[in-house]
C-alpha cells in the first residue's frame, strides 16, 4: 500500500501519512548522533564526527557545529549539503534582523523561520524534504538560554536536554536518568560526552570523533554583549573523552 503513495511528498496515504517525510525522518536515525543540554550558565552541544577513512584529511572547519550568530549555534544530524543551504539561510535572516532592528534576532523567531522553509519543501510538488535535523542553542533577553530541536517535517520544540541521530533512544534514556536542570556547565559537558559514548559503536571514545560547542555567558550576569559561541579545544575534548572512557564521570 505504501508504494502507491510514497513517490510524492504532496500525496497523503489513506492512513493520513506522508511517506517521503517519514523516510526523511528515518534517514536522520542513521546519521551521527548529536546531543544538547541546557543549563542556567549556558547551552552545550556535542556531536559524533564520523571519519569514513583514516586517509581522509579532516577539515579545520567543523562539520557538525555551526555558528549562526554570536548568540546562537546549531548542531547538525543528517545530510550536510542540505544543512549548508539551511544554515546560510538562517545566517542571512539573522543578519537582516540585526540590520533592521539593531538587536540580535530572538532564538525562537529564527528557528520558526527556518522550520517554515523546511515545511515548504513537504508541501509542493517536485521538491523533497530536507534530510537534516537541527539542535539550536542560543540566548536572548526575553527567554534566556534556549535549546530547540527541529526535524525534516518542519516541526520544532523546546527542550532542556535532547538527542538526535543514531541510537537517540539510548541517549534519551541516559539524559532522563542523569540530567538535572540545576547542573553546572562543566557537568553538562561531561554528561554530553557520556551520552555520545553510549550512542557510538566503539568502546573507546576518541577525541577526534567528537565535536563540542557551547553558547554561554562570559560573566555571571548574562547580557547580549557577553554571550559567546565557543568551540571546545582539542585539549578539552581529550580530557572529557578520557573521563568517559574511565567511567568516572561526575555530574556535578
Backbone torsions as a table, in degrees:
resi	resn	phi	psi	omega
1	UNK	NA	-38.4	-176.4
2	UNK	-62.9	-34.6	-175.3
3	UNK	-63.3	-22.6	-180.0
4	UNK	-77.2	-15.7	-172.7
5	UNK	-126.9	-0.8	-173.6
6	UNK	-95.6	6.2	-179.3
7	UNK	-91.2	-9.5	-179.6
8	UNK	-130.7	138.7	178.0
9	UNK	-76.7	-16.1	-174.7
10	UNK	-96.6	0.8	-175.9
11	UNK	-107.7	120.6	176.2
12	UNK	-81.0	143.6	170.7
13	UNK	-78.7	167.3	177.9
14	UNK	-59.2	-22.9	177.4
15	UNK	-84.6	0.4	179.5
16	UNK	81.5	28.8	-176.3
17	UNK	-111.8	147.6	172.3
18	UNK	-107.7	101.4	-170.1
19	UNK	-67.0	-36.6	-179.3
20	UNK	-63.3	-35.5	176.5
21	UNK	-67.9	-41.1	178.3
22	UNK	-65.2	-36.3	177.6
23	UNK	-65.8	-38.7	178.1
24	UNK	-64.2	-41.4	178.1
25	UNK	-65.4	-37.8	178.1
26	UNK	-65.0	-34.5	179.4
27	UNK	-62.4	-30.7	179.4
28	UNK	-64.5	-33.3	-177.1
29	UNK	-69.3	-10.6	176.6
30	UNK	-101.8	0.6	-179.7
31	UNK	-88.6	167.1	177.1
32	UNK	-60.4	142.2	-175.3
33	UNK	-71.6	151.8	173.3
34	UNK	-137.6	141.9	-175.2
35	UNK	-128.7	141.1	175.9
36	UNK	-131.9	138.3	177.8
37	UNK	-135.8	132.6	178.9
38	UNK	-105.2	133.5	175.1
39	UNK	-129.2	175.5	177.4
40	UNK	-71.8	-16.7	-178.0
41	UNK	-96.5	-16.1	-177.8
42	UNK	161.3	-175.3	179.9
43	UNK	-122.1	132.8	180.0
44	UNK	-109.4	133.0	173.3
45	UNK	-120.0	135.1	176.9
46	UNK	-138.7	147.6	-177.1
47	UNK	-148.9	153.6	175.9
48	UNK	-82.5	128.2	176.7
49	UNK	-101.9	111.5	-177.2
50	UNK	-83.5	125.2	177.1
51	UNK	-106.6	108.4	-173.3
52	UNK	-73.2	-27.3	-180.0
53	UNK	-150.9	144.0	177.6
54	UNK	-70.2	-12.8	176.9
55	UNK	-85.1	-10.9	-178.6
56	UNK	-73.0	130.6	177.2
57	UNK	-82.1	114.5	-177.9
58	UNK	-72.3	138.8	-176.9
59	UNK	-73.3	149.1	174.0
60	UNK	-68.6	-36.5	178.3
61	UNK	-73.6	149.6	-180.0
62	UNK	-71.8	141.9	177.1
63	UNK	-92.6	-29.8	-171.6
64	UNK	-110.9	-16.9	-178.1
65	UNK	-118.0	133.9	179.7
66	UNK	-137.5	141.3	175.1
67	UNK	-91.3	122.1	176.8
68	UNK	-91.3	-36.2	177.3
69	UNK	-159.7	177.0	-178.5
70	UNK	-60.0	-26.7	-173.5
71	UNK	-111.3	8.7	-177.6
72	UNK	-149.5	138.8	179.0
73	UNK	-134.9	167.2	-178.4
74	UNK	-142.1	143.0	172.2
75	UNK	-110.4	143.0	-171.0
76	UNK	-114.0	138.4	168.9
77	UNK	-135.2	117.7	-179.5
78	UNK	135.8	-147.0	-176.3
79	UNK	-82.6	116.1	-174.3
80	UNK	-63.6	-35.1	-179.7
81	UNK	-66.2	-36.6	174.2
82	UNK	-65.8	-41.2	-178.9
83	UNK	-63.3	-39.2	-177.6
84	UNK	-59.9	-40.1	179.8
85	UNK	-64.0	-44.5	-178.8
86	UNK	-70.3	-37.3	179.2
87	UNK	-64.5	-41.8	177.3
88	UNK	-62.7	-38.7	177.7
89	UNK	-64.2	-41.3	-180.0
90	UNK	-66.6	-40.9	178.1
91	UNK	-62.6	-42.3	179.8
92	UNK	-63.8	-42.7	178.9
93	UNK	-62.5	-42.4	-179.6
94	UNK	-63.4	-42.1	-179.0
95	UNK	-70.8	-36.1	177.6
96	UNK	-66.7	-38.1	178.3
97	UNK	-64.6	-45.0	179.7
98	UNK	-63.0	-40.7	179.3
99	UNK	-66.5	-34.4	-176.8
100	UNK	-83.6	-33.4	-173.4
101	UNK	-116.8	-1.7	177.4
102	UNK	57.9	34.3	174.8
103	UNK	-155.3	157.3	-179.2
104	UNK	-65.0	148.5	-179.2
105	UNK	-67.8	136.2	173.9
106	UNK	-61.2	144.0	-172.3
107	UNK	-62.6	-48.8	-176.9
108	UNK	-64.9	-33.6	177.9
109	UNK	-64.7	-39.1	176.9
110	UNK	-65.9	-44.4	178.7
111	UNK	-63.0	-42.4	-179.9
112	UNK	-61.0	-43.1	179.2
113	UNK	-60.6	-45.6	-178.1
114	UNK	-67.2	-39.0	-179.8
115	UNK	-70.0	-30.2	173.4
116	UNK	-62.1	-39.7	178.6
117	UNK	-66.0	-41.5	179.0
118	UNK	-65.7	-40.4	-179.4
119	UNK	-65.5	-35.0	179.4
120	UNK	-59.8	-30.3	179.8
121	UNK	-79.2	-0.3	174.1
122	UNK	-105.8	-1.3	-169.8
123	UNK	-114.9	-17.4	-175.4
124	UNK	-116.0	142.7	-179.8
125	UNK	-67.0	153.2	179.8
126	UNK	81.6	3.4	179.4
127	UNK	-120.8	158.3	173.3
128	UNK	-121.3	154.5	178.3
129	UNK	-64.2	151.9	173.4
130	UNK	-70.4	128.6	-178.7
131	UNK	-88.5	57.7	-176.3
132	UNK	-151.7	142.8	171.4
133	UNK	-116.8	151.8	-177.8
134	UNK	-125.1	149.7	163.0
135	UNK	-114.7	119.7	179.8
136	UNK	-101.1	131.7	175.8
137	UNK	-122.8	131.1	-178.5
138	UNK	-167.8	180.0	179.8
139	UNK	-143.1	138.4	167.9
140	UNK	-141.4	164.7	-171.6
141	UNK	-70.5	-20.0	-178.4
142	UNK	-86.2	-33.6	-174.4
143	UNK	-124.4	-0.8	-179.9
144	UNK	71.1	-149.4	-180.0
145	UNK	-73.1	138.6	-176.4
146	UNK	-140.0	151.7	176.8
147	UNK	-135.2	123.1	180.0
148	UNK	-124.1	150.4	173.8
149	UNK	-123.6	136.5	175.6
150	UNK	-127.9	153.7	179.7
151	UNK	-125.3	175.6	-175.7
152	UNK	-61.6	-19.8	-180.0
153	UNK	-74.2	-16.3	-176.2
154	UNK	99.5	-2.2	175.8
155	UNK	-75.8	150.0	173.9
156	UNK	-146.8	158.9	179.8
157	UNK	-153.6	153.7	176.2
158	UNK	-88.3	143.9	-176.6
159	UNK	-136.7	157.1	167.6
160	UNK	-91.2	-31.7	175.4
161	UNK	-159.4	137.3	-179.3
162	UNK	-159.6	170.8	179.6
163	UNK	-144.0	147.5	176.1
164	UNK	-132.9	163.1	178.4
165	UNK	96.3	-158.6	-174.8
166	UNK	-62.6	139.1	177.0
167	UNK	53.6	37.2	-177.3
168	UNK	-67.9	-23.8	178.1
169	UNK	-66.3	-41.4	177.1
170	UNK	-65.2	-38.4	178.6
171	UNK	-65.3	-41.6	179.5
172	UNK	-63.2	-36.9	179.7
173	UNK	-63.3	-41.8	178.6
174	UNK	-65.8	-41.7	-179.4
175	UNK	-64.1	-39.9	-179.7
176	UNK	-62.7	-35.3	-175.6
177	UNK	-86.6	-26.5	-171.1
178	UNK	-118.6	-14.8	179.7
179	UNK	-75.4	139.6	176.2
180	UNK	-132.6	132.6	-177.1
181	UNK	-59.7	-28.1	-177.2
182	UNK	-95.1	14.8	-179.0
183	UNK	-71.7	154.9	-179.6
184	UNK	-78.3	167.7	178.7
185	UNK	-64.9	-38.3	178.9
186	UNK	-65.9	-38.9	177.1
187	UNK	-65.6	-35.4	177.7
188	UNK	-65.2	-38.1	176.7
189	UNK	-60.9	-45.8	-178.5
190	UNK	-65.1	-41.9	179.5
191	UNK	-67.3	-37.1	178.6
192	UNK	-60.4	-43.3	179.1
193	UNK	-68.0	-38.9	177.7
194	UNK	-61.8	-41.6	178.6
195	UNK	-64.6	-42.2	178.3
196	UNK	-60.3	-40.6	179.3
197	UNK	-60.5	-35.2	179.3
198	UNK	-68.2	-28.7	-175.5
199	UNK	-88.0	-15.8	-175.0
200	UNK	-93.2	153.7	-176.0
201	UNK	-74.0	-32.8	-175.5
202	UNK	-76.5	150.7	179.9
203	UNK	-82.5	-22.9	179.4
204	UNK	-110.4	125.7	-179.7
205	UNK	-91.2	118.0	-178.8
206	UNK	-96.1	141.2	-178.3
207	UNK	-59.5	-31.4	-177.8
208	UNK	-75.0	-4.0	177.5
209	UNK	-104.9	10.3	-177.4
210	UNK	-128.4	138.5	170.2
211	UNK	-123.3	142.2	-179.1
212	UNK	-145.5	140.8	173.8
213	UNK	-142.0	169.0	177.9
214	UNK	-149.0	148.6	170.4
215	UNK	-113.0	110.2	-172.4
216	UNK	-144.5	170.3	-179.0
217	UNK	-95.9	137.2	179.1
218	UNK	-78.1	-12.8	-179.6
219	UNK	-129.9	171.8	-175.7
220	UNK	-66.5	-36.5	-178.5
221	UNK	-101.0	111.8	-178.1
222	UNK	-65.8	139.0	169.8
223	UNK	-151.3	162.2	-174.8
224	UNK	-63.6	-20.2	178.4
225	UNK	-80.6	-17.4	-173.5
226	UNK	-110.0	-5.0	179.3
227	UNK	-76.9	133.1	-176.8
228	UNK	-134.7	142.4	169.3
229	UNK	-91.7	133.7	-177.8
230	UNK	-144.2	132.3	173.3
231	UNK	-87.6	142.1	177.3
232	UNK	-69.5	140.0	-179.9
233	UNK	-78.2	165.7	178.3
234	UNK	-60.8	-38.3	-179.7
235	UNK	-65.1	-42.2	178.3
236	UNK	-63.3	-43.0	179.7
237	UNK	-65.1	-38.8	178.4
238	UNK	-62.7	-41.1	179.1
239	UNK	-67.2	-44.1	-178.8
240	UNK	-66.0	-41.5	178.7
241	UNK	-66.9	-36.5	176.7
242	UNK	-62.2	-40.4	176.6
243	UNK	-65.2	-42.1	179.5
244	UNK	-63.9	-41.5	-178.4
245	UNK	-69.6	-29.6	179.0
246	UNK	-86.3	-2.8	177.2
247	UNK	58.4	35.5	177.2
248	UNK	-123.8	56.6	-177.2
249	UNK	-95.5	102.5	171.8
250	UNK	-71.4	151.5	-179.3
251	UNK	-111.8	21.7	176.7
252	UNK	-153.4	NA	NA
